[in-house]
């Protein structure tokens, strides 16, 4: 952390301590001038203060109690509870059923705040923002826009309307958003919860990446609730988090609730999702997702992507099997910027031209800022080197080819998941094509039982909990309002 940030949060801690002396934290509801950034500053600087950790935990408990009291008082006054979901990517949207549950109730007012990313170049940031905004608007959500293009500025929480009473954050990377839209700029009376958009199966060899960026990240230590996908990751929170998992609940993975439902796709539905050549029957084509990760080359902490080794070969496969296989190219949202930054393509125009090549084929299309669950369910297989998709695709009970490279590293659960799939080096073109021919086209899938075993062991949360993740999350908030939460 730079000195400017240290000075800023030091000031917030001073304000906090001054407020304690004034008795502001002995009130039933903490005044709005105290925000989550005050608690965040105390967490960040706790080790430099005598009794800093104990003070943080005490104030954390007071803040959560205050927010719950405020919510219950609103309910007693028959006022609507304002629930907001904050996201920056439609492709990562994990909360469909939670949103729709509260949307249908007369005692809640529900919205989605679409925020822009500021850690990309402006063109890429605006492209992702506009595509996500369009997808949410076209799918009947109440959308709050994070950019005022007319005024050429990012909108603060105050400028976006009344503060939410409950904010569901869908990503822990709040620093990637405009500062005025950080969750910690909200008053302490707003309950903040985290519904993850991915499953953590990754690790970084020789570093504390998972501890610092996931299990003990400042974000997960200052909010009311963290919803956890698996008992494995719950134990990791309990082991490494400062709060020792006090605010973490094993809910299951809300995005995957989709696969516990039955869906029927007729031929017209398939044609709307997949590109099938004119005059050909849908049943004549196998359907394969290609999903490259963004971590190309050897920069950064995580090294998963093999895209720099096989980008053109994968396109070649789509051309070669145009009469037998329909492909969906589903790049990670960060691939465009990473591929150009690391020299896989010389410019954004070159990357976009590559994308156009996929879209120009009669049997392939590119899917970016949109839901991918329907593609997962209707696909026959996937070829990829991504992270969360590795675990997510197990919910389909279909074969996956994982493309390997030096530097990939998984946690214990991730290792088991990847071992249940077919694996070949990302530059081994012969074996990649062999998977397409034998496993996908011919249907020879000897690893199916392995996948089913690992799914039951690590990821089948509904069988373990008895309800879907979305039901668990909704009940959790209702318990607060009914005074029944633990």
C-alpha positions as CSV (number, residue, x, y, z in Angstrom):
1,X,0.0,0.0,0.0
2,X,1.4,3.4,-0.9
3,X,1.9,6.2,1.6
4,X,-1.1,8.2,0.3
5,X,-3.4,5.3,1.0
6,X,-1.9,4.8,4.5
7,X,-2.4,8.4,5.3
8,X,-6.0,8.3,4.1
9,X,-6.9,5.2,6.1
10,X,-5.0,6.5,9.1
11,X,-7.3,9.5,9.1
12,X,-10.3,7.2,8.9
13,X,-9.0,5.3,11.9
14,X,-8.6,8.6,13.8
15,X,-12.2,9.5,13.0
16,X,-13.3,6.0,14.2
17,X,-11.5,6.3,17.5
18,X,-12.8,9.9,18.0
19,X,-16.3,8.5,17.4
20,X,-15.8,5.9,20.1
21,X,-14.8,8.6,22.6
22,X,-18.0,10.6,21.6
23,X,-20.2,7.6,22.2
24,X,-21.3,7.2,18.6
25,X,-20.7,3.4,18.7
26,X,-22.8,3.0,21.8
27,X,-25.9,4.1,19.9
28,X,-28.4,1.6,18.6
29,X,-27.7,2.7,15.1
30,X,-24.3,4.0,14.2
31,X,-24.5,7.5,12.5
32,X,-24.2,7.5,8.7
33,X,-21.0,9.5,8.8
34,X,-19.2,6.3,9.6
35,X,-18.8,4.1,6.6
36,X,-17.3,0.7,5.8
37,X,-14.1,2.4,4.8
38,X,-13.6,3.3,8.5
39,X,-13.7,-0.4,9.4
40,X,-11.7,-1.3,6.4
41,X,-9.0,1.2,7.5
42,X,-8.9,-0.3,11.0
43,X,-8.5,-3.8,9.5
44,X,-5.6,-2.7,7.2
45,X,-3.8,-0.8,10.0
46,X,-4.7,-3.1,12.9
47,X,-1.2,-4.4,13.4
48,X,0.2,-0.9,13.9
49,X,-2.2,-0.2,16.8
50,X,-2.0,-1.5,20.3
51,X,-4.9,-3.9,20.6
52,X,-5.8,-3.2,17.0
53,X,-7.1,-6.7,16.2
54,X,-9.3,-6.8,19.3
55,X,-10.7,-3.3,18.6
56,X,-11.4,-4.3,15.0
57,X,-13.4,-7.4,16.0
58,X,-15.4,-5.4,18.6
59,X,-16.3,-2.7,16.1
60,X,-17.1,-5.3,13.4
61,X,-19.7,-6.9,15.8
62,X,-21.1,-3.4,16.6
63,X,-21.4,-2.5,13.0
64,X,-23.2,-5.7,12.0
65,X,-25.5,-5.4,14.9
66,X,-26.3,-1.8,14.0
67,X,-27.1,-2.7,10.4
68,X,-29.4,-5.5,11.4
69,X,-31.2,-3.2,13.8
70,X,-31.7,-0.6,11.1
71,X,-33.2,-3.3,8.8
72,X,-35.5,-4.6,11.4
73,X,-36.7,-1.1,12.2
74,X,-37.5,-0.5,8.5
75,X,-39.5,-3.7,8.5
76,X,-41.4,-2.6,11.5
77,X,-42.3,0.6,9.8
78,X,-43.5,-1.4,6.7
79,X,-40.9,0.3,4.6
80,X,-39.5,-1.5,1.6
81,X,-36.0,-3.0,2.0
82,X,-33.8,-1.8,-0.8
83,X,-31.6,-4.7,-2.1
84,X,-28.9,-4.0,-4.7
85,X,-26.6,-6.3,-6.6
86,X,-23.3,-4.8,-7.8
87,X,-21.6,-6.3,-10.9
88,X,-19.3,-5.3,-13.7
89,X,-19.8,-8.3,-16.0
90,X,-22.9,-10.0,-17.3
91,X,-20.8,-13.0,-18.0
92,X,-20.1,-13.4,-14.3
93,X,-23.7,-12.9,-13.1
94,X,-24.2,-15.6,-10.3
95,X,-27.4,-14.4,-8.6
96,X,-30.4,-14.9,-10.9
97,X,-32.6,-16.7,-8.5
98,X,-31.7,-14.5,-5.5
99,X,-32.6,-11.4,-7.6
100,X,-35.8,-12.8,-8.8
101,X,-36.9,-14.0,-5.3
102,X,-36.6,-10.5,-3.9
103,X,-38.0,-8.9,-7.1
104,X,-41.3,-10.7,-6.7
105,X,-41.9,-9.6,-3.1
106,X,-43.8,-6.4,-2.4
107,X,-41.6,-5.6,0.7
108,X,-38.4,-5.4,-1.3
109,X,-37.1,-3.0,-3.9
110,X,-34.5,-4.7,-6.1
111,X,-31.9,-3.3,-8.5
112,X,-28.6,-4.1,-10.2
113,X,-25.8,-1.6,-10.2
114,X,-23.6,-2.0,-13.2
115,X,-20.2,-0.6,-12.6
116,X,-17.3,0.0,-15.0
117,X,-13.8,-1.4,-14.6
118,X,-11.1,1.2,-14.2
119,X,-8.1,-1.1,-14.3
120,X,-8.4,-1.6,-18.1
121,X,-7.8,0.8,-20.9
122,X,-10.8,3.0,-21.5
123,X,-11.9,1.4,-24.8
124,X,-11.9,-2.1,-23.2
125,X,-13.6,-0.9,-20.0
126,X,-16.4,0.9,-21.9
127,X,-16.9,-2.1,-24.2
128,X,-17.4,-4.5,-21.3
129,X,-19.6,-2.0,-19.5
130,X,-21.9,-1.3,-22.4
131,X,-22.3,-5.0,-23.3
132,X,-23.1,-5.9,-19.7
133,X,-25.5,-3.0,-19.4
134,X,-27.3,-4.0,-22.5
135,X,-27.6,-7.6,-21.4
136,X,-29.2,-6.7,-18.1
137,X,-31.6,-4.2,-19.6
138,X,-32.6,-6.7,-22.3
139,X,-33.3,-9.4,-19.7
140,X,-35.8,-7.4,-17.5
141,X,-33.6,-6.2,-14.6
142,X,-34.0,-2.9,-12.9
143,X,-30.6,-1.4,-13.8
144,X,-28.7,1.5,-12.1
145,X,-26.0,2.8,-14.5
146,X,-22.6,3.5,-13.0
147,X,-21.5,5.9,-15.7
148,X,-23.1,9.3,-16.5
149,X,-21.9,9.6,-20.1
150,X,-23.5,13.0,-20.5
151,X,-21.7,14.5,-17.5
152,X,-18.6,12.3,-18.4
153,X,-18.2,11.0,-14.9
154,X,-18.7,8.0,-12.7
155,X,-21.8,8.2,-10.5
156,X,-21.3,8.0,-6.7
157,X,-23.7,6.0,-4.5
158,X,-25.4,9.3,-3.6
159,X,-25.9,10.2,-7.3
160,X,-27.3,6.7,-8.0
161,X,-30.2,7.3,-5.6
162,X,-30.9,6.2,-2.0
163,X,-28.3,4.0,-0.3
164,X,-29.2,0.3,-0.5
165,X,-30.1,-1.4,2.7
166,X,-28.5,-4.6,1.6
167,X,-25.7,-4.8,-1.1
168,X,-24.8,-8.1,-2.7
169,X,-21.3,-7.8,-4.0
170,X,-20.5,-10.3,-6.8
171,X,-16.8,-9.8,-6.9
172,X,-14.2,-9.3,-4.2
173,X,-12.1,-7.0,-6.6
174,X,-13.8,-3.8,-5.5
175,X,-10.6,-1.8,-6.1
176,X,-11.1,-2.4,-9.9
177,X,-14.2,-0.2,-9.7
178,X,-14.4,3.7,-9.5
179,X,-13.6,4.7,-5.9
180,X,-17.0,6.4,-5.5
181,X,-18.6,3.0,-6.2
182,X,-16.6,1.0,-3.7
183,X,-18.8,-0.9,-1.2
184,X,-16.9,0.7,1.6
185,X,-18.2,4.2,0.7
186,X,-21.6,3.0,2.0
187,X,-22.7,3.8,5.6
188,X,-22.3,1.1,8.2
189,X,-26.1,0.6,8.3
190,X,-25.9,-1.1,4.9
191,X,-25.4,-4.9,5.2
192,X,-22.9,-6.1,2.6
193,X,-22.8,-9.7,1.5
194,X,-20.6,-11.5,-1.1
195,X,-22.1,-14.0,-3.6
196,X,-19.0,-15.3,-5.5
197,X,-19.0,-15.4,-9.3
198,X,-16.5,-18.3,-9.4
199,X,-15.2,-21.3,-7.5
200,X,-11.7,-21.2,-6.1
201,X,-9.7,-24.2,-7.4
202,X,-6.5,-22.3,-8.2
203,X,-3.3,-21.8,-6.2
204,X,0.0,-20.0,-6.8
205,X,3.0,-22.1,-6.1
206,X,5.3,-20.7,-3.5
207,X,3.2,-17.7,-2.6
208,X,0.4,-16.8,-0.1
209,X,-1.8,-15.8,-3.0
210,X,-4.9,-17.7,-1.8
211,X,-4.5,-16.4,1.7
212,X,-4.1,-12.8,0.8
213,X,-6.3,-12.6,-2.3
214,X,-9.1,-14.9,-1.2
215,X,-9.4,-16.3,2.4
216,X,-8.0,-13.4,4.4
217,X,-8.6,-10.6,1.9
218,X,-9.7,-7.3,3.6
219,X,-13.0,-7.5,1.8
220,X,-14.1,-10.8,3.3
221,X,-13.2,-9.6,6.8
222,X,-15.3,-6.5,7.0
223,X,-18.6,-7.5,5.4
224,X,-21.6,-9.2,7.0
225,X,-21.7,-12.4,5.0
226,X,-19.5,-14.5,2.7
227,X,-21.4,-17.3,0.9
228,X,-19.1,-20.3,0.3
229,X,-19.4,-22.9,-2.5
230,X,-17.9,-26.0,-0.7
231,X,-17.0,-27.4,2.6
232,X,-13.4,-27.4,1.4
233,X,-13.3,-23.6,0.9
234,X,-15.2,-23.1,4.1
235,X,-12.4,-24.8,6.0
236,X,-9.9,-22.7,4.3
237,X,-11.7,-19.5,5.4
238,X,-11.8,-20.9,8.9
239,X,-8.1,-21.6,8.8
240,X,-6.8,-18.4,7.3
241,X,-9.4,-15.6,7.8
242,X,-8.9,-13.1,10.7
243,X,-12.5,-13.7,11.7
244,X,-12.0,-17.5,11.5
245,X,-15.0,-18.0,9.3
246,X,-17.4,-16.2,11.6
247,X,-19.2,-14.5,8.7
248,X,-18.8,-17.3,6.2
249,X,-21.7,-19.7,5.4
250,X,-21.6,-22.9,3.4
251,X,-24.5,-22.1,1.1
252,X,-23.3,-23.8,-2.1
253,X,-22.7,-22.0,-5.3
254,X,-25.7,-19.9,-6.4
255,X,-24.8,-19.8,-10.0
256,X,-24.9,-23.6,-10.3
257,X,-28.5,-23.7,-8.9
258,X,-29.4,-23.6,-12.6
259,X,-28.2,-27.2,-13.0
260,X,-30.5,-28.5,-10.3
261,X,-33.5,-27.6,-12.4
262,X,-34.9,-29.2,-15.5
263,X,-34.7,-27.3,-18.8
264,X,-36.0,-28.4,-22.2
265,X,-34.4,-27.2,-25.4
266,X,-36.0,-27.9,-28.7
267,X,-34.3,-27.6,-32.0
268,X,-35.2,-23.9,-32.4
269,X,-33.7,-23.2,-28.9
270,X,-30.5,-25.0,-30.0
271,X,-30.3,-23.0,-33.2
272,X,-30.7,-19.7,-31.2
273,X,-27.7,-20.6,-29.1
274,X,-25.4,-22.5,-31.4
275,X,-24.6,-21.9,-35.0
276,X,-25.8,-24.8,-37.1
277,X,-25.3,-24.5,-40.9
278,X,-28.4,-23.8,-43.0
279,X,-30.1,-26.9,-44.2
280,X,-28.5,-29.2,-41.6
281,X,-30.2,-31.1,-38.8
282,X,-29.3,-30.1,-35.3
283,X,-28.8,-33.7,-34.3
284,X,-26.0,-34.0,-36.9
285,X,-23.7,-31.7,-34.9
286,X,-21.8,-32.1,-31.6
287,X,-21.5,-28.9,-29.6
288,X,-18.2,-27.8,-28.1
289,X,-17.2,-24.8,-26.0
290,X,-13.7,-23.3,-26.3
291,X,-12.9,-21.3,-23.2
292,X,-9.4,-19.8,-22.9
293,X,-8.2,-18.1,-19.7
294,X,-6.6,-14.6,-19.8
295,X,-3.3,-15.4,-18.0
296,X,-1.2,-15.8,-21.2
297,X,2.6,-15.8,-21.1
298,X,4.5,-15.7,-17.7
299,X,3.4,-12.4,-16.2
300,X,1.6,-12.0,-12.9
301,X,0.9,-14.6,-10.1
302,X,-1.4,-17.0,-12.0
303,X,-0.2,-18.9,-15.0
304,X,-3.0,-20.9,-16.6
305,X,-3.7,-19.8,-20.2
306,X,-2.3,-21.7,-23.2
307,X,-4.0,-19.4,-25.7
308,X,-0.7,-18.0,-26.9
309,X,0.2,-21.6,-28.1
310,X,-3.1,-22.7,-29.7
311,X,-5.2,-19.7,-30.6
312,X,-4.9,-20.4,-34.4
313,X,-5.0,-24.1,-34.1
314,X,-8.4,-24.0,-32.2
315,X,-9.7,-21.8,-35.0
316,X,-8.4,-24.3,-37.5
317,X,-10.3,-27.1,-35.7
318,X,-13.5,-25.1,-36.1
319,X,-12.9,-24.8,-39.8
320,X,-11.9,-28.4,-40.3
321,X,-14.9,-29.8,-38.5
322,X,-17.5,-27.4,-39.9
323,X,-19.7,-30.3,-41.0
324,X,-19.6,-32.2,-37.7
325,X,-19.1,-29.8,-34.8
326,X,-20.6,-26.5,-33.7
327,X,-18.3,-24.3,-31.6
328,X,-18.8,-21.5,-29.1
329,X,-15.7,-19.5,-28.4
330,X,-16.1,-18.2,-24.8
331,X,-13.0,-16.1,-23.9
332,X,-12.4,-14.9,-20.3
333,X,-13.5,-11.2,-20.1
334,X,-9.9,-10.1,-19.6
335,X,-8.5,-12.0,-22.5
336,X,-8.7,-9.2,-25.0
337,X,-6.6,-6.8,-22.9
338,X,-4.2,-9.5,-21.8
339,X,-3.6,-10.9,-25.2
340,X,-2.7,-7.5,-26.6
341,X,-0.7,-6.4,-23.6
342,X,1.4,-9.6,-23.7
343,X,1.9,-9.5,-27.5
344,X,-0.2,-12.4,-28.6
345,X,-1.8,-9.9,-30.9
346,X,-0.2,-6.6,-32.0
347,X,-3.3,-4.5,-31.3
348,X,-6.9,-4.6,-30.3
349,X,-7.8,-4.5,-34.0
350,X,-5.9,-7.7,-34.6
351,X,-7.6,-9.4,-31.7
352,X,-11.0,-8.2,-32.9
353,X,-10.2,-9.5,-36.4
354,X,-9.4,-12.9,-34.8
355,X,-12.7,-12.8,-33.0
356,X,-14.4,-12.0,-36.3
357,X,-12.9,-15.1,-37.9
358,X,-14.8,-17.2,-35.4
359,X,-18.1,-15.4,-36.0
360,X,-17.7,-15.7,-39.8
361,X,-17.6,-19.5,-39.8
362,X,-21.0,-21.2,-40.4
363,X,-20.5,-23.5,-37.4
364,X,-19.1,-21.2,-34.7
365,X,-19.8,-18.0,-32.7
366,X,-18.3,-15.9,-30.0
367,X,-20.1,-15.4,-26.6
368,X,-18.8,-12.7,-24.4
369,X,-20.8,-10.6,-21.9
370,X,-23.8,-12.8,-21.5
371,X,-25.0,-15.8,-19.5
372,X,-23.2,-19.0,-20.4
373,X,-25.2,-21.5,-18.4
374,X,-27.5,-22.4,-21.3
375,X,-24.4,-23.1,-23.4
376,X,-23.0,-25.3,-20.7
377,X,-26.2,-27.3,-20.5
378,X,-26.6,-27.8,-24.2
379,X,-22.9,-28.5,-25.0
380,X,-21.4,-31.9,-25.5
381,X,-18.0,-31.0,-24.2
382,X,-15.5,-28.2,-23.4
383,X,-11.9,-27.5,-24.3
384,X,-10.3,-25.0,-21.9
385,X,-7.5,-23.9,-19.6
386,X,-9.7,-21.7,-17.4
387,X,-10.1,-21.7,-13.6
388,X,-13.6,-21.6,-12.2
389,X,-15.1,-23.2,-15.3
390,X,-13.1,-26.3,-14.4
391,X,-15.3,-26.9,-11.3
392,X,-18.5,-25.4,-12.8
393,X,-18.5,-27.8,-15.8
394,X,-18.6,-30.8,-13.4
395,X,-22.3,-29.8,-12.8
396,X,-23.1,-30.8,-16.4
397,X,-21.6,-34.3,-16.1
398,X,-20.0,-33.9,-19.5
399,X,-16.4,-34.4,-20.7
400,X,-13.8,-31.6,-20.6
401,X,-10.3,-31.4,-22.1
402,X,-8.0,-29.4,-19.8
403,X,-5.1,-27.8,-21.6
404,X,-2.0,-27.9,-19.4
405,X,1.2,-25.7,-19.2
406,X,4.0,-25.2,-16.8
407,X,3.1,-23.0,-13.8
408,X,-0.5,-24.1,-13.4
409,X,-1.2,-24.7,-9.8
410,X,-4.3,-25.9,-8.0
411,X,-5.5,-26.2,-4.4
412,X,-6.4,-29.7,-3.1
413,X,-10.0,-29.6,-4.4
414,X,-8.9,-28.2,-7.8
415,X,-6.3,-30.9,-8.2
416,X,-9.0,-33.6,-7.7
417,X,-11.3,-31.8,-10.1
418,X,-8.7,-31.5,-12.9
419,X,-7.6,-35.1,-12.4
420,X,-11.2,-36.2,-13.2
421,X,-10.9,-34.6,-16.7
422,X,-8.9,-35.4,-19.8
423,X,-5.6,-33.5,-20.0
424,X,-3.1,-32.7,-22.7
425,X,-0.4,-30.0,-23.1
426,X,-1.8,-26.9,-24.7
427,X,0.5,-27.2,-27.7
428,X,-0.1,-30.9,-28.3
429,X,-2.4,-30.4,-31.4
430,X,-2.6,-34.1,-32.2
431,X,-4.1,-35.0,-28.8
432,X,-6.4,-32.0,-28.7
433,X,-7.8,-33.2,-32.0
434,X,-7.9,-36.8,-30.8
435,X,-10.1,-35.7,-27.9
436,X,-12.5,-34.1,-30.4
437,X,-12.7,-37.2,-32.5
438,X,-12.8,-40.0,-30.0
439,X,-14.5,-38.5,-26.9
440,X,-16.8,-35.9,-28.5
441,X,-17.7,-37.2,-31.9
442,X,-17.5,-41.0,-31.2
443,X,-18.7,-40.7,-27.6
444,X,-15.9,-42.7,-25.9
445,X,-15.9,-41.2,-22.4
446,X,-14.2,-43.5,-19.9
447,X,-13.7,-40.7,-17.3
448,X,-17.4,-40.2,-16.6
449,X,-17.4,-42.2,-13.4
450,X,-14.3,-40.2,-12.1
451,X,-16.2,-36.9,-12.7
452,X,-19.3,-38.2,-10.9
453,X,-17.2,-39.3,-7.9
454,X,-15.4,-36.0,-7.5
455,X,-18.6,-34.0,-8.0
456,X,-20.3,-36.0,-5.2
457,X,-17.3,-35.5,-2.9
458,X,-16.7,-31.8,-3.3
459,X,-19.5,-29.9,-5.2
460,X,-22.9,-31.5,-4.7
461,X,-24.0,-28.9,-2.2
462,X,-27.8,-29.4,-2.6
463,X,-27.5,-33.0,-1.5
464,X,-25.4,-31.9,1.5
465,X,-27.5,-28.8,2.6
466,X,-31.0,-29.9,1.4
467,X,-31.8,-26.6,-0.4
468,X,-30.3,-24.6,-3.3
469,X,-27.7,-22.0,-2.6
470,X,-30.2,-19.2,-3.7
471,X,-32.7,-20.5,-1.2
472,X,-30.1,-20.5,1.5
473,X,-29.0,-17.0,0.7
474,X,-32.6,-15.6,0.7
475,X,-33.5,-17.3,3.9
476,X,-30.4,-15.9,5.5
477,X,-31.6,-12.3,5.0
478,X,-35.2,-13.1,5.9
479,X,-33.8,-14.6,9.2
480,X,-32.2,-11.2,9.9
481,X,-35.5,-9.4,9.3
482,X,-37.3,-11.9,11.5
483,X,-34.7,-11.6,14.3
484,X,-33.9,-15.3,13.9
485,X,-30.3,-15.1,12.5
486,X,-27.3,-16.6,14.3
